[in-house]
């Protein structure tokens, strides 16, 4: 999947389609995500809160 950056306020955003959020099991209104970098690869995963 190829996406373009879009301006959002003073920054930049990548908008993710709903089917991708469903695959990640992410509710964008309630969940947080973690961003990890491995070299030039950006990984996005659902944040699991520690209890």
N, CA, C and O atoms as CSV, one atom per row, in Angstrom:
chain,resi,resn,atom,element,x,y,z
A,1,UNK,N,N,0.851,-1.171,0.000
A,1,UNK,CA,C,0.000,0.000,0.000
A,1,UNK,C,C,0.895,1.232,0.000
A,1,UNK,O,O,1.821,1.333,0.805
A,2,UNK,N,N,0.625,2.140,-0.877
A,2,UNK,CA,C,1.390,3.381,-0.966
A,2,UNK,C,C,0.482,4.530,-0.550
A,2,UNK,O,O,-0.640,4.658,-1.040
A,3,UNK,N,N,0.975,5.357,0.352
A,3,UNK,CA,C,0.218,6.516,0.847
A,3,UNK,C,C,1.089,7.757,0.720
A,3,UNK,O,O,2.317,7.663,0.723
A,4,UNK,N,N,0.457,8.916,0.610
A,4,UNK,CA,C,1.160,10.200,0.590
A,4,UNK,C,C,0.933,10.922,1.916
A,4,UNK,O,O,-0.097,10.742,2.564
A,5,UNK,N,N,1.901,11.734,2.305
A,5,UNK,CA,C,1.722,12.601,3.460
A,5,UNK,C,C,0.786,13.737,3.073
A,5,UNK,O,O,0.770,14.181,1.925
A,6,UNK,N,N,0.004,14.201,4.048
A,6,UNK,CA,C,-0.875,15.348,3.852
A,6,UNK,C,C,-0.662,16.311,5.007
A,6,UNK,O,O,-0.412,15.897,6.139
A,7,UNK,N,N,-0.763,17.597,4.711
A,7,UNK,CA,C,-0.602,18.601,5.764
A,7,UNK,C,C,-1.731,18.469,6.778
A,7,UNK,O,O,-2.886,18.225,6.429
A,8,UNK,N,N,-1.357,18.640,8.052
A,8,UNK,CA,C,-2.327,18.607,9.144
A,8,UNK,C,C,-1.837,19.582,10.207
A,8,UNK,O,O,-0.938,19.259,10.983
A,9,UNK,N,N,-2.418,20.759,10.241
A,9,UNK,CA,C,-1.959,21.788,11.177
A,9,UNK,C,C,-0.532,22.176,10.849
A,9,UNK,O,O,-0.230,22.521,9.707
A,10,UNK,N,N,0.358,22.125,11.845
A,10,UNK,CA,C,1.765,22.462,11.646
A,10,UNK,C,C,2.611,21.241,11.304
A,10,UNK,O,O,3.835,21.341,11.209
A,11,UNK,N,N,1.968,20.092,11.118
A,11,UNK,CA,C,2.718,18.868,10.855
A,11,UNK,C,C,2.222,18.164,9.602
A,11,UNK,O,O,1.597,18.760,8.725
A,12,UNK,N,N,2.523,16.877,9.552
A,12,UNK,CA,C,2.164,16.040,8.415
A,12,UNK,C,C,1.485,14.784,8.940
A,12,UNK,O,O,1.783,14.323,10.042
A,13,UNK,N,N,0.570,14.233,8.148
A,13,UNK,CA,C,-0.175,13.047,8.567
A,13,UNK,C,C,-0.240,12.038,7.428
A,13,UNK,O,O,-0.172,12.390,6.250
A,14,UNK,N,N,-0.372,10.783,7.814
A,14,UNK,CA,C,-0.678,9.714,6.871
A,14,UNK,C,C,-2.024,9.169,7.308
A,14,UNK,O,O,-2.162,8.681,8.430
A,15,UNK,N,N,-3.008,9.246,6.443
A,15,UNK,CA,C,-4.336,8.750,6.769
A,15,UNK,C,C,-4.423,7.280,6.403
A,15,UNK,O,O,-4.044,6.874,5.305
A,16,UNK,N,N,-4.934,6.479,7.351
A,16,UNK,CA,C,-5.027,5.034,7.154
A,16,UNK,C,C,-6.478,4.656,6.874
A,16,UNK,O,O,-7.384,5.129,7.560
A,17,UNK,N,N,-6.704,3.811,5.874
A,17,UNK,CA,C,-8.069,3.408,5.568
A,17,UNK,C,C,-8.652,2.510,6.663
A,17,UNK,O,O,-7.917,1.810,7.359
A,18,UNK,N,N,-9.959,2.538,6.805
A,18,UNK,CA,C,-10.651,1.782,7.845
A,18,UNK,C,C,-10.311,0.280,7.815
A,18,UNK,O,O,-10.105,-0.300,8.882
A,19,UNK,N,N,-10.242,-0.375,6.645
A,19,UNK,CA,C,-9.900,-1.808,6.659
A,19,UNK,C,C,-8.531,-2.097,7.290
A,19,UNK,O,O,-8.350,-3.138,7.921
A,20,UNK,N,N,-7.585,-1.196,7.124
A,20,UNK,CA,C,-6.274,-1.388,7.738
A,20,UNK,C,C,-6.371,-1.266,9.256
A,20,UNK,O,O,-5.757,-2.050,9.981
A,21,UNK,N,N,-7.138,-0.288,9.741
A,21,UNK,CA,C,-7.333,-0.148,11.190
A,21,UNK,C,C,-8.021,-1.381,11.758
A,21,UNK,O,O,-7.710,-1.811,12.869
A,22,UNK,N,N,-8.954,-1.950,11.003
A,22,UNK,CA,C,-9.632,-3.166,11.458
A,22,UNK,C,C,-8.651,-4.338,11.537
A,22,UNK,O,O,-8.717,-5.138,12.470
A,23,UNK,N,N,-7.748,-4.444,10.570
A,23,UNK,CA,C,-6.736,-5.509,10.615
A,23,UNK,C,C,-5.831,-5.362,11.833
A,23,UNK,O,O,-5.428,-6.354,12.440
A,24,UNK,N,N,-5.514,-4.113,12.187
A,24,UNK,CA,C,-4.670,-3.849,13.354
A,24,UNK,C,C,-5.448,-3.933,14.666
A,24,UNK,O,O,-4.861,-3.889,15.747
A,25,UNK,N,N,-6.777,-4.055,14.563
A,25,UNK,CA,C,-7.668,-4.070,15.727
A,25,UNK,C,C,-7.491,-2.799,16.549
A,25,UNK,O,O,-7.404,-2.836,17.776
A,26,UNK,N,N,-7.441,-1.668,15.836
A,26,UNK,CA,C,-7.266,-0.361,16.466
A,26,UNK,C,C,-8.552,0.443,16.335
A,26,UNK,O,O,-9.104,0.586,15.244
A,27,UNK,N,N,-9.018,0.963,17.465
A,27,UNK,CA,C,-10.149,1.895,17.478
A,27,UNK,C,C,-9.531,3.291,17.564
A,27,UNK,O,O,-9.038,3.672,18.625
A,28,UNK,N,N,-9.546,4.058,16.481
A,28,UNK,CA,C,-8.835,5.341,16.473
A,28,UNK,C,C,-9.372,6.364,17.472
A,28,UNK,O,O,-8.682,7.334,17.785
A,29,UNK,N,N,-10.581,6.166,17.975
A,29,UNK,CA,C,-11.127,7.111,18.951
A,29,UNK,C,C,-10.712,6.779,20.377
A,29,UNK,O,O,-10.771,7.649,21.246
A,30,UNK,N,N,-10.288,5.532,20.641
A,30,UNK,CA,C,-10.001,5.122,22.016
A,30,UNK,C,C,-8.617,4.525,22.239
A,30,UNK,O,O,-8.101,4.572,23.356
A,31,UNK,N,N,-8.011,3.969,21.207
A,31,UNK,CA,C,-6.737,3.276,21.368
A,31,UNK,C,C,-5.551,4.194,21.052
A,31,UNK,O,O,-5.680,5.188,20.337
A,32,UNK,N,N,-4.406,3.829,21.603
A,32,UNK,CA,C,-3.149,4.478,21.265
A,32,UNK,C,C,-2.305,3.492,20.480
A,32,UNK,O,O,-2.493,2.280,20.591
A,33,UNK,N,N,-1.379,4.004,19.689
A,33,UNK,CA,C,-0.470,3.150,18.937
A,33,UNK,C,C,0.961,3.477,19.325
A,33,UNK,O,O,1.261,4.577,19.790
A,34,UNK,N,N,1.842,2.498,19.124
A,34,UNK,CA,C,3.273,2.680,19.353
A,34,UNK,C,C,3.962,2.742,17.999
A,34,UNK,O,O,3.630,1.982,17.089
A,35,UNK,N,N,4.922,3.652,17.870
A,35,UNK,CA,C,5.720,3.760,16.661
A,35,UNK,C,C,7.126,3.265,16.982
A,35,UNK,O,O,7.741,3.707,17.953
A,36,UNK,N,N,7.620,2.362,16.173
A,36,UNK,CA,C,8.969,1.822,16.355
A,36,UNK,C,C,9.724,1.981,15.048
A,36,UNK,O,O,9.152,1.849,13.967
A,37,UNK,N,N,11.010,2.264,15.159
A,37,UNK,CA,C,11.855,2.410,13.982
A,37,UNK,C,C,12.900,1.313,13.977
A,37,UNK,O,O,13.550,1.065,14.992
A,38,UNK,N,N,13.063,0.664,12.853
A,38,UNK,CA,C,14.130,-0.316,12.639
A,38,UNK,C,C,14.806,0.075,11.335
A,38,UNK,O,O,14.322,-0.246,10.249
A,39,UNK,N,N,15.923,0.767,11.455
A,39,UNK,CA,C,16.585,1.286,10.257
A,39,UNK,C,C,15.694,2.321,9.603
A,39,UNK,O,O,15.348,3.328,10.221
A,40,UNK,N,N,15.316,2.078,8.347
A,40,UNK,CA,C,14.444,3.021,7.649
A,40,UNK,C,C,13.000,2.511,7.578
A,40,UNK,O,O,12.232,2.927,6.711
A,41,UNK,N,N,12.633,1.599,8.505
A,41,UNK,CA,C,11.288,1.023,8.540
A,41,UNK,C,C,10.537,1.558,9.755
A,41,UNK,O,O,11.047,1.519,10.874
A,42,UNK,N,N,9.330,2.055,9.531
A,42,UNK,CA,C,8.453,2.512,10.601
A,42,UNK,C,C,7.417,1.426,10.861
A,42,UNK,O,O,6.709,1.001,9.949
A,43,UNK,N,N,7.334,0.977,12.117
A,43,UNK,CA,C,6.347,-0.026,12.504
A,43,UNK,C,C,5.300,0.638,13.393
A,43,UNK,O,O,5.625,1.423,14.284
A,44,UNK,N,N,4.044,0.308,13.131
A,44,UNK,CA,C,2.931,0.826,13.931
A,44,UNK,C,C,2.215,-0.365,14.544
A,44,UNK,O,O,1.820,-1.297,13.843
A,45,UNK,N,N,2.049,-0.322,15.886
A,45,UNK,CA,C,1.295,-1.400,16.536
A,45,UNK,C,C,0.447,-0.830,17.646
A,45,UNK,O,O,0.738,0.233,18.196
A,46,UNK,N,N,-0.603,-1.552,17.965
A,46,UNK,CA,C,-1.518,-1.118,19.018
A,46,UNK,C,C,-0.795,-1.134,20.358
A,46,UNK,O,O,-0.107,-2.100,20.686
A,47,UNK,N,N,-0.951,-0.066,21.127
A,47,UNK,CA,C,-0.330,0.034,22.442
A,47,UNK,C,C,-1.140,-0.782,23.446
A,47,UNK,O,O,-2.355,-0.624,23.558
A,48,UNK,N,N,-0.452,-1.647,24.163
A,48,UNK,CA,C,-1.097,-2.445,25.200
A,48,UNK,C,C,-0.699,-1.879,26.547
A,48,UNK,O,O,0.470,-1.923,26.932
A,49,UNK,N,N,-1.679,-1.346,27.261
A,49,UNK,CA,C,-1.389,-0.753,28.577
A,49,UNK,C,C,-1.060,-1.840,29.591
A,49,UNK,O,O,-1.694,-2.894,29.632
A,50,UNK,N,N,-0.055,-1.555,30.403
A,50,UNK,CA,C,0.318,-2.484,31.481
A,50,UNK,C,C,-0.626,-2.302,32.657
A,50,UNK,O,O,-0.978,-1.182,33.029
A,51,UNK,N,N,-1.025,-3.422,33.230
A,51,UNK,CA,C,-1.974,-3.352,34.357
A,51,UNK,C,C,-1.295,-3.694,35.645
A,51,UNK,O,O,-1.931,-3.689,36.699
